[in-house]
Amino acid sequence: MRHHQSGMAIRAIARITALDRRTVRHEINAGGFPGWAQRLLTASKLDPYRAYLAQRWREGC
């Protein structure tokens, strides 16, 4: 918000914050950036097969 209030363009804000321009525009129009929660790591369907897949990758398959 400080960058926007100082007159910085949305594109420049997006570039320095590594956010999409639409996200920056949306949050500016909403009046502020929310505190994003950190993603929880969940199990993948591939987890039981990771060792096998890594072995096959090393073998060139």
N, C-alpha and C positions, 0 to 999 in steps of 0.2 A: 504494500500500500504506500510505503514511503516513496518508492520509485515512481509510482503513478502520480502521487501528489506533487512530486518535483517536476513532472512534465515528461517523464520518459515514455516512449512509445511502447505499446503492448508487445510488439514484436521483439523489442530489445529486452523487455522484462522476461518474456518467455525464453529468450536465448540464455540469459544469465541464471535463470532459475531452473532450466531444463524441464520446463512445462510446456504443454501445447498452448498456442495462442488462444484457443477457445476456452481452455481451462482458466487462463489468466483473466480473460475478458469476463467470464462467468463469475469468478470470485471478486473481481473489482465491482461488478454490478451488484453483487450480493453484499458488499460492504466490508469484506475481509476474508482472509484465508482461514479455513478451519484447521484444527489440529488433526492431522491424519493419523489414524491408528496404524501400528505396524502389522504387517501381514503375518498371520500365524502359519507356520509350516505344517502342511498336512501330508499324510501318506499318499504316495502315488501308486497307481495300479501297476507301474513298472518296478517298484521297489523289490518284489520277490525275485525278479529276473535280472537285476542290475549286474550281479557278478557274472552270470552267464553271458549277457550281452557284452560286457567288457572283455571277457575271454574271446568271444567270437570276433570282436573288433580287432584285438591284438593279432588274431590269426589271419586277418585280412578279409574277413567276410563282411 
